[in-house]
Amino acid sequence: MGEGLLQPLHLLVILAIAIFIFGPKKLPELGKGLGEGIRGFKDALNGGMSSEGSKAKEAPKQIEEKSSVEK
């Protein structure tokens, strides 16, 4: 028997159980919600750690806005 936690046969069984429980119409909505949740979590992690980098990106925008207002 192959090693590893999630082998292809395991993934097929999990998919079959998910289809049985939620139905094929509900699975895309669940996948979308899960993807958005993971994306939001990653954005929150990156945003909290690199606050200095985001401030540096905002500074040139502020300078450009001021120069366009003066014209």
Secondary structure, 3 states (H helix, E strand, C coil): CCCCCCCHHHHHHHHHHHHHHHCCCCHHHHHHHHHHHHHHHHHHHHHHHCHHHHHHHHHHHHHHHHHHHHC
